[in-house]
Amino acid sequence: MVELGLFPLGIVLLPTEQLPLHIFEDRYKELISECLAADAEFGLVYADDDGIRDVGTRARISEVLTRFEDGRLNILVEGGDRFRLDELTDGRAFQTGRVLPVHDEDDAADAVAIEEALRIFGVLRELTGSEVEVPDPALPQLSFALAGKVELPHDDKLVLLREVSERRRIELVQELLEHAVLTAQRVRRAAERASTNGRVDLG
């Protein structure tokens, strides 16, 4: 068990997911400065009015985008290994906690399910006109790589974060992608109707 500096936010970070953060509070400026100096990770955990969740993701700073004169920072972080928060600890300006690693079970995803998840992801890319890169199908945690490229509700991302079976995660991601496709189709139809005032253009 190790002690880790924590950054509680109303955001869920998945492994491999990239996320821009604006650092403006003194305590988190201190945390990020220490991580930069030591090339260390911090823990990003979802928090809201109900408190801090018991599972989070190690975050590594991949790039400092902007340094402001008053010490504020815009950074880009990438999600790493998951952890379970065993106990919150005190003694620093920022929140800390003792954490344990979360390991996957030996339960690989089925090749057919992977192919279908990638197909649906491709449909979503086409519908939205996105140029986001398609993840490598050979990734051992492809589920996270796919989910991290789609805007998903926090609750769904927390479910994925807690799941220790890649097979079950791919199945969940497939369902989430199918829902996203249906949403994108509704948005496109609404936009098309709006562009014609709901009437057929007879030329």
N, C-alpha and C positions, 0 to 999 in steps of 0.2 A: 504494500500500500504506500502510495506517495502523496505528498501534499502539492497541490496545484493552484496557481492563481486563477481565479474564476472571473468571467465577465458575464453576469446575468443580463439577458436581453429578451425582448419579445420576438425572438427569431430562433428558428431551429436550423442549425448547420449540419448538413450531411457529410459523411466522408467523401472526399474528392470534390465537393462543391466549393465554388469560389464565391466570395462575398465581400463587397466593399463596406468598410466601416468608417464612420467619422468619430474620432476620439477627441472629446472636449472636456470631460470631467478630470480634475486633477488626479484623482485616485487611479483612473484608467490610463491617463498619460504616464503615470509612474509604472503601472503594470506593463504597458506596451514598450516603454523605454528599456525596462529590464529585459524583456523578451528579445528586443532588438540587439541589445548589448551582448547577451549570452547565446544568441541564436536559439532561443527556447520557445516552447509552446505555452499557450494558456488554454484554459477550458471555457468553451462557450456553452452556456446552459440556458434553456428556455425558462423565463420567469414572467409571471403576471401577478394579478392581485391575489391569486391562490398560493403564491410562493414559488420557490425554485424547484424544478423537476429533478428527479433522482438519476437522470441519464443525460449525458452531454457528449460533446465532441472536442477533441484536442484541435486547436487552431494554430496554424503556423503562418507567420506574416510572410507572404510571398513578394510583396512590393509596397514601398512607401510611395503613395501617389502624390501627396502634397504635404509640405511642412509649412505651417503658418508661424508668423513671428511670435504669437502668444503661446506657442507650444502645442496648439491643436494639430491633429494629423488626420489625413485621409489615407487609409491603408487598404490593401487587398489581402484577404486571408484565404487559406485553403483548409478544408476539413481533413483531419487525419483520423486516428483511431478513436473509437468510442470508449467512454468510461462510465462507470456507475459511481454516483456520489454517495460515499458511505457516511461522511460526517462533515458538517461545516466547521471551519476553524477560525480563530481570531488572531489578532496580533499585527495585521498589516492594514494600510489605508484602504486597500481593495479587499474584496471577499476572497477567501481561500477555502479549500476543502481537501479532505483525504479521499482519494479516488482509487477505484479498482478497474482494471481493464475489462472490457466486454469482448468475449471471443465467440466467433461463429461455431455452430455445430457443423459436423461433417455431413452436410445435406445440400449438395450442389443442385443448381437449377437444371431442369430438363432442357435439352437442346431445342425441342419443339416450342417450349414456352419462351425461350430466349428469342427464337426467330420471330415469334408472334409479337412479343413486346417491342422488338426493333421495328417490325413492320408498322405497328400502330404509331410508334414514335415518328416514323417517316411520314405517315399520313398527317400527323399533327404539325410537323415542320412545314409540309406543303400547304396546309390550310392557313397557317399563320404567316407564311412567307418568311419563316425564320431561317437564318443561315448558321444556326448553332451547330457545332460539330457533332457528328454521330459517334457515340462511344465505341470503343473496341469490344466486339462481342466476347473476346477471350478474357476480359477483365474478371477476376475472381469475385468481385462485388459489383457486377454490372448494374444491379438494381439501384445502388446509390448513385452511380454515374448517370443513369437515365433520369432518376427522380430529381437529381440536383440541377437538371437543365430545364425543369418545368416549374412554373409557379404553383405550389401546392399549399393547402391549408396547414397551419402549424400542427393540428391534431394528427393529420395523416402522416406528416413527417416524423412526429414523435413515435407513432406506431412502427414505422419503418426502422427508426433508430433503436427501438427496443427489440425488434425481431432478430433472432440469432440463426435463422434458417434462410439461406440465400434462395432456396426453392420457394419458400413461402413469400419472401420479399418480392421475387420476380412476379409471382401471381398477383400480389397486391399492387405492384407498379403497373402491371398490365391493366387492372381494373381502373386505376387512377388515370392512366393514359386514355382509356376508352371514354371515361367521363369527360376528360379535357377535350377530346375530339368532338363529342356531342355539344359541349359548350361553345367551342370554336365554330362549329357549323351553325349554331343558332345565332351567334354574333354576326357571322358572314351573311346569313339570310336577312337579318334585321338591317344590316348596312345596305344590302342590295335593294331592299324595299324602300328604305329611306332615300336612297339616291334617285328613285323614280317617283317619289311622293306616293308610293303605293299604287301607282297606275302603270299600265303597259304603255311603253313608248311606241307609237305607230309610225314614227319617222316623220 
